[in-house]
Amino acid sequence: MTEISQSQLRREAVEIALWQMPSPEPDAATMSALSQFDSGSNDQAVGNNAAGDGSSLPDLGPLSSFGSWESVASTIVHKAETISGFNPGSPNFDPVAWDNFLKKFSTIPFFLTYTYDNRNASISSLSLEKGVEAVSDLIQNLMTPENFQGIVTSIKKMATLALQNKGQSEKNSNQQVGVLSRHASQLYLGAVRTDVAMEYKSGKGYEQLQQTLNIYRGYGVLDFDKCKRNSDKLLGWDGQDVDDWEKGTASASKSPNDSPAWNQ
């Protein structure tokens, strides 16, 4: 583990303490804007996936009780969820928690680096392939092509959930794929987001409308040494095993959507 000065240790402690603070309550202007928000026309679908290429990671040292670096990472993500009020196991969309979680995730103090961008993809009810390709462009940096198939399965499960969530005749499905990937001896934590407009058609249920999706893609690289230096803090958090993290979404129990549109 890299040795650092006492002053840097103190700075890290302050950084982590500030990050742990709950997200602030919306101010009056935000509350006014939220009063115009129609919750009935929005829902959420979240799917989490952990994968690995078998490469080695450093010894856990003082974090050995976690059992794996993946469980350290899932605990950190769970902390970001808790302090932002975000519930990946609910199909109900909370715009404040949705926004707060991404702010907390993108500023996790245990990242060496964080990279993000936005990508557009055009889809229709007859062809969803471009949407999957836009996700692949990011994920291929984090995992093997074989492991990416697990992400595709998560996306298809989210689609099943979105089609089953009943709302108004037209709705937006706010969707997030969470990623933990051990790749080339690094551990990546990623989030991919988009919202899909849907329309209810009598006798058919919900269908995606032809549209251009804006897809947010971000990922961080875990700083193993910093995690070990601050093990006392991580060990004091509410731990979440990586298996529970994968299962803790509303889409986890769903069967993947089998529409031929995924391959067109």
Contacts in CASP RR format, 6 or more apart in sequence:
PFRMAT RR
TARGET T0000
AUTHOR 0000-0000-0000
METHOD contacts of the structure
MODEL  1
MTEISQSQLRREAVEIALWQMPSPEPDAATMSALSQFDSGSNDQAVGNNA
AGDGSSLPDLGPLSSFGSWESVASTIVHKAETISGFNPGSPNFDPVAWDN
FLKKFSTIPFFLTYTYDNRNASISSLSLEKGVEAVSDLIQNLMTPENFQG
IVTSIKKMATLALQNKGQSEKNSNQQVGVLSRHASQLYLGAVRTDVAMEY
KSGKGYEQLQQTLNIYRGYGVLDFDKCKRNSDKLLGWDGQDVDDWEKGTA
SASKSPNDSPAWNQ
1 225 0 8 1.000
1 228 0 8 1.000
1 229 0 8 1.000
2 225 0 8 1.000
4 229 0 8 1.000
9 229 0 8 1.000
12 109 0 8 1.000
12 226 0 8 1.000
12 229 0 8 1.000
12 230 0 8 1.000
13 230 0 8 1.000
13 233 0 8 1.000
15 109 0 8 1.000
16 109 0 8 1.000
16 230 0 8 1.000
16 233 0 8 1.000
19 104 0 8 1.000
19 107 0 8 1.000
19 108 0 8 1.000
19 109 0 8 1.000
20 79 0 8 1.000
20 83 0 8 1.000
21 83 0 8 1.000
22 83 0 8 1.000
22 84 0 8 1.000
23 83 0 8 1.000
23 84 0 8 1.000
23 85 0 8 1.000
23 96 0 8 1.000
23 100 0 8 1.000
23 103 0 8 1.000
23 104 0 8 1.000
26 34 0 8 1.000
26 96 0 8 1.000
30 96 0 8 1.000
34 95 0 8 1.000
34 96 0 8 1.000
37 95 0 8 1.000
38 168 0 8 1.000
39 92 0 8 1.000
39 93 0 8 1.000
40 167 0 8 1.000
40 168 0 8 1.000
40 171 0 8 1.000
41 167 0 8 1.000
41 168 0 8 1.000
41 170 0 8 1.000
41 171 0 8 1.000
41 172 0 8 1.000
42 93 0 8 1.000
42 95 0 8 1.000
42 171 0 8 1.000
42 172 0 8 1.000
42 173 0 8 1.000
42 174 0 8 1.000
43 91 0 8 1.000
43 92 0 8 1.000
43 93 0 8 1.000
43 162 0 8 1.000
43 165 0 8 1.000
43 167 0 8 1.000
43 171 0 8 1.000
43 172 0 8 1.000
43 173 0 8 1.000
43 174 0 8 1.000
44 90 0 8 1.000
44 91 0 8 1.000
44 92 0 8 1.000
44 93 0 8 1.000
44 98 0 8 1.000
44 173 0 8 1.000
44 174 0 8 1.000
44 175 0 8 1.000
44 176 0 8 1.000
44 250 0 8 1.000
45 91 0 8 1.000
45 158 0 8 1.000
45 159 0 8 1.000
45 161 0 8 1.000
45 162 0 8 1.000
45 165 0 8 1.000
45 173 0 8 1.000
45 174 0 8 1.000
45 175 0 8 1.000
45 176 0 8 1.000
45 250 0 8 1.000
45 251 0 8 1.000
46 88 0 8 1.000
46 89 0 8 1.000
46 158 0 8 1.000
46 175 0 8 1.000
46 176 0 8 1.000
46 177 0 8 1.000
46 178 0 8 1.000
46 249 0 8 1.000
46 250 0 8 1.000
46 251 0 8 1.000
47 88 0 8 1.000
47 154 0 8 1.000
47 157 0 8 1.000
47 158 0 8 1.000
47 176 0 8 1.000
47 177 0 8 1.000
47 178 0 8 1.000
47 249 0 8 1.000
47 251 0 8 1.000
47 252 0 8 1.000
48 88 0 8 1.000
48 154 0 8 1.000
48 177 0 8 1.000
48 178 0 8 1.000
48 179 0 8 1.000
48 180 0 8 1.000
48 245 0 8 1.000
48 246 0 8 1.000
48 248 0 8 1.000
48 249 0 8 1.000
48 252 0 8 1.000
49 150 0 8 1.000
49 151 0 8 1.000
49 153 0 8 1.000
49 154 0 8 1.000
49 177 0 8 1.000
49 178 0 8 1.000
49 179 0 8 1.000
49 180 0 8 1.000
49 246 0 8 1.000
50 70 0 8 1.000
50 74 0 8 1.000
50 179 0 8 1.000
50 180 0 8 1.000
50 181 0 8 1.000
50 242 0 8 1.000
50 245 0 8 1.000
50 246 0 8 1.000
51 143 0 8 1.000
51 144 0 8 1.000
51 147 0 8 1.000
51 150 0 8 1.000
51 151 0 8 1.000
51 179 0 8 1.000
51 180 0 8 1.000
51 181 0 8 1.000
51 182 0 8 1.000
52 143 0 8 1.000
52 144 0 8 1.000
52 147 0 8 1.000
52 181 0 8 1.000
52 182 0 8 1.000
52 183 0 8 1.000
53 143 0 8 1.000
53 144 0 8 1.000
53 147 0 8 1.000
53 182 0 8 1.000
53 183 0 8 1.000
53 184 0 8 1.000
54 182 0 8 1.000
55 182 0 8 1.000
55 183 0 8 1.000
55 184 0 8 1.000
55 185 0 8 1.000
56 185 0 8 1.000
57 69 0 8 1.000
57 182 0 8 1.000
57 185 0 8 1.000
57 187 0 8 1.000
57 224 0 8 1.000
58 69 0 8 1.000
58 224 0 8 1.000
60 66 0 8 1.000
60 67 0 8 1.000
60 68 0 8 1.000
60 69 0 8 1.000
60 72 0 8 1.000
60 228 0 8 1.000
61 228 0 8 1.000
61 231 0 8 1.000
62 228 0 8 1.000
62 231 0 8 1.000
62 235 0 8 1.000
63 72 0 8 1.000
63 227 0 8 1.000
63 228 0 8 1.000
63 231 0 8 1.000
63 234 0 8 1.000
63 235 0 8 1.000
65 235 0 8 1.000
66 72 0 8 1.000
66 75 0 8 1.000
66 234 0 8 1.000
66 239 0 8 1.000
68 242 0 8 1.000
69 182 0 8 1.000
69 187 0 8 1.000
69 222 0 8 1.000
69 224 0 8 1.000
70 180 0 8 1.000
70 182 0 8 1.000
70 187 0 8 1.000
70 242 0 8 1.000
71 239 0 8 1.000
71 240 0 8 1.000
71 241 0 8 1.000
71 242 0 8 1.000
72 222 0 8 1.000
72 227 0 8 1.000
72 234 0 8 1.000
73 180 0 8 1.000
73 187 0 8 1.000
73 189 0 8 1.000
73 222 0 8 1.000
73 242 0 8 1.000
74 180 0 8 1.000
74 240 0 8 1.000
74 241 0 8 1.000
74 242 0 8 1.000
74 244 0 8 1.000
74 245 0 8 1.000
75 234 0 8 1.000
75 237 0 8 1.000
75 238 0 8 1.000
75 239 0 8 1.000
75 240 0 8 1.000
76 108 0 8 1.000
76 110 0 8 1.000
76 189 0 8 1.000
76 234 0 8 1.000
76 237 0 8 1.000
77 105 0 8 1.000
77 178 0 8 1.000
77 180 0 8 1.000
77 189 0 8 1.000
77 240 0 8 1.000
77 245 0 8 1.000
78 237 0 8 1.000
78 238 0 8 1.000
78 239 0 8 1.000
78 240 0 8 1.000
78 245 0 8 1.000
79 237 0 8 1.000
79 238 0 8 1.000
80 86 0 8 1.000
80 101 0 8 1.000
80 104 0 8 1.000
80 105 0 8 1.000
80 108 0 8 1.000
81 87 0 8 1.000
81 88 0 8 1.000
81 101 0 8 1.000
82 238 0 8 1.000
83 104 0 8 1.000
84 97 0 8 1.000
84 100 0 8 1.000
84 101 0 8 1.000
84 103 0 8 1.000
84 104 0 8 1.000
85 94 0 8 1.000
85 97 0 8 1.000
85 100 0 8 1.000
85 101 0 8 1.000
86 94 0 8 1.000
86 97 0 8 1.000
86 98 0 8 1.000
86 100 0 8 1.000
86 101 0 8 1.000
87 94 0 8 1.000
87 97 0 8 1.000
88 176 0 8 1.000
88 248 0 8 1.000
88 249 0 8 1.000
88 250 0 8 1.000
89 248 0 8 1.000
89 249 0 8 1.000
89 250 0 8 1.000
90 250 0 8 1.000
91 161 0 8 1.000
91 165 0 8 1.000
91 250 0 8 1.000
93 174 0 8 1.000
98 174 0 8 1.000
102 191 0 8 1.000
102 193 0 8 1.000
102 216 0 8 1.000
105 189 0 8 1.000
105 190 0 8 1.000
105 191 0 8 1.000
106 114 0 8 1.000
106 116 0 8 1.000
106 218 0 8 1.000
107 114 0 8 1.000
108 114 0 8 1.000
108 189 0 8 1.000
108 220 0 8 1.000
109 226 0 8 1.000
110 222 0 8 1.000
110 223 0 8 1.000
110 226 0 8 1.000
110 227 0 8 1.000
110 230 0 8 1.000
111 189 0 8 1.000
111 220 0 8 1.000
111 221 0 8 1.000
111 222 0 8 1.000
111 223 0 8 1.000
112 220 0 8 1.000
112 221 0 8 1.000
112 222 0 8 1.000
112 223 0 8 1.000
113 220 0 8 1.000
113 221 0 8 1.000
114 218 0 8 1.000
114 219 0 8 1.000
114 220 0 8 1.000
115 218 0 8 1.000
115 219 0 8 1.000
115 220 0 8 1.000
116 216 0 8 1.000
116 217 0 8 1.000
116 218 0 8 1.000
116 219 0 8 1.000
117 138 0 8 1.000
117 216 0 8 1.000
117 217 0 8 1.000
117 218 0 8 1.000
118 214 0 8 1.000
118 215 0 8 1.000
118 216 0 8 1.000
118 217 0 8 1.000
119 134 0 8 1.000
119 137 0 8 1.000
119 138 0 8 1.000
119 214 0 8 1.000
119 215 0 8 1.000
119 217 0 8 1.000
120 134 0 8 1.000
120 212 0 8 1.000
120 213 0 8 1.000
120 214 0 8 1.000
120 215 0 8 1.000
121 130 0 8 1.000
121 131 0 8 1.000
121 133 0 8 1.000
121 134 0 8 1.000
121 212 0 8 1.000
121 213 0 8 1.000
121 215 0 8 1.000
122 130 0 8 1.000
122 210 0 8 1.000
122 211 0 8 1.000
122 212 0 8 1.000
122 213 0 8 1.000
123 130 0 8 1.000
123 131 0 8 1.000
123 196 0 8 1.000
123 208 0 8 1.000
123 210 0 8 1.000
123 211 0 8 1.000
123 212 0 8 1.000
123 213 0 8 1.000
124 208 0 8 1.000
124 209 0 8 1.000
124 210 0 8 1.000
124 211 0 8 1.000
124 261 0 8 1.000
125 207 0 8 1.000
125 208 0 8 1.000
125 209 0 8 1.000
125 210 0 8 1.000
125 261 0 8 1.000
126 261 0 8 1.000
126 264 0 8 1.000
127 261 0 8 1.000
127 264 0 8 1.000
128 159 0 8 1.000
128 208 0 8 1.000
128 259 0 8 1.000
128 261 0 8 1.000
128 262 0 8 1.000
128 264 0 8 1.000
129 261 0 8 1.000
129 262 0 8 1.000
129 263 0 8 1.000
129 264 0 8 1.000
131 194 0 8 1.000
131 213 0 8 1.000
131 215 0 8 1.000
132 152 0 8 1.000
132 155 0 8 1.000
132 262 0 8 1.000
134 213 0 8 1.000
134 215 0 8 1.000
134 217 0 8 1.000
135 151 0 8 1.000
135 155 0 8 1.000
135 177 0 8 1.000
135 192 0 8 1.000
135 215 0 8 1.000
135 217 0 8 1.000
136 148 0 8 1.000
137 217 0 8 1.000
138 192 0 8 1.000
138 217 0 8 1.000
138 218 0 8 1.000
138 219 0 8 1.000
139 148 0 8 1.000
139 151 0 8 1.000
139 179 0 8 1.000
139 181 0 8 1.000
139 192 0 8 1.000
140 148 0 8 1.000
141 219 0 8 1.000
142 179 0 8 1.000
142 181 0 8 1.000
142 183 0 8 1.000
142 188 0 8 1.000
142 190 0 8 1.000
142 219 0 8 1.000
143 151 0 8 1.000
143 179 0 8 1.000
143 181 0 8 1.000
143 183 0 8 1.000
143 188 0 8 1.000
144 183 0 8 1.000
147 181 0 8 1.000
151 177 0 8 1.000
151 179 0 8 1.000
152 262 0 8 1.000
153 256 0 8 1.000
154 177 0 8 1.000
154 178 0 8 1.000
154 251 0 8 1.000
155 175 0 8 1.000
155 177 0 8 1.000
156 256 0 8 1.000
156 257 0 8 1.000
156 258 0 8 1.000
156 262 0 8 1.000
157 251 0 8 1.000
157 252 0 8 1.000
157 254 0 8 1.000
157 255 0 8 1.000
157 256 0 8 1.000
157 257 0 8 1.000
158 175 0 8 1.000
158 177 0 8 1.000
158 251 0 8 1.000
158 254 0 8 1.000
159 256 0 8 1.000
159 257 0 8 1.000
159 259 0 8 1.000
160 251 0 8 1.000
160 254 0 8 1.000
160 255 0 8 1.000
160 256 0 8 1.000
160 257 0 8 1.000
161 250 0 8 1.000
161 251 0 8 1.000
161 254 0 8 1.000
162 173 0 8 1.000
162 175 0 8 1.000
162 196 0 8 1.000
162 198 0 8 1.000
162 206 0 8 1.000
163 198 0 8 1.000
163 205 0 8 1.000
163 206 0 8 1.000
163 257 0 8 1.000
164 254 0 8 1.000
165 171 0 8 1.000
165 173 0 8 1.000
167 200 0 8 1.000
168 200 0 8 1.000
169 199 0 8 1.000
169 200 0 8 1.000
170 197 0 8 1.000
170 198 0 8 1.000
170 199 0 8 1.000
170 200 0 8 1.000
171 197 0 8 1.000
171 198 0 8 1.000
171 200 0 8 1.000
171 206 0 8 1.000
172 195 0 8 1.000
172 196 0 8 1.000
172 197 0 8 1.000
172 198 0 8 1.000
173 195 0 8 1.000
173 196 0 8 1.000
173 198 0 8 1.000
174 193 0 8 1.000
174 195 0 8 1.000
175 193 0 8 1.000
175 194 0 8 1.000
175 195 0 8 1.000
175 196 0 8 1.000
176 191 0 8 1.000
176 192 0 8 1.000
176 193 0 8 1.000
177 191 0 8 1.000
177 192 0 8 1.000
177 193 0 8 1.000
178 190 0 8 1.000
178 191 0 8 1.000
178 192 0 8 1.000
179 188 0 8 1.000
179 189 0 8 1.000
179 190 0 8 1.000
179 191 0 8 1.000
179 192 0 8 1.000
179 219 0 8 1.000
180 187 0 8 1.000
180 188 0 8 1.000
180 189 0 8 1.000
180 190 0 8 1.000
180 242 0 8 1.000
180 245 0 8 1.000
181 187 0 8 1.000
181 188 0 8 1.000
181 190 0 8 1.000
182 188 0 8 1.000
186 221 0 8 1.000
186 222 0 8 1.000
187 221 0 8 1.000
187 222 0 8 1.000
187 224 0 8 1.000
188 219 0 8 1.000
188 220 0 8 1.000
188 221 0 8 1.000
188 222 0 8 1.000
189 219 0 8 1.000
189 220 0 8 1.000
189 222 0 8 1.000
190 218 0 8 1.000
190 219 0 8 1.000
190 220 0 8 1.000
191 216 0 8 1.000
191 217 0 8 1.000
191 218 0 8 1.000
191 219 0 8 1.000
192 215 0 8 1.000
192 216 0 8 1.000
192 217 0 8 1.000
192 218 0 8 1.000
193 215 0 8 1.000
193 216 0 8 1.000
194 213 0 8 1.000
194 214 0 8 1.000
194 215 0 8 1.000
194 216 0 8 1.000
195 213 0 8 1.000
196 208 0 8 1.000
196 211 0 8 1.000
196 213 0 8 1.000
197 208 0 8 1.000
197 209 0 8 1.000
197 211 0 8 1.000
198 206 0 8 1.000
198 207 0 8 1.000
198 208 0 8 1.000
198 209 0 8 1.000
199 206 0 8 1.000
199 207 0 8 1.000
199 209 0 8 1.000
200 206 0 8 1.000
201 207 0 8 1.000
227 234 0 8 1.000
246 252 0 8 1.000
END
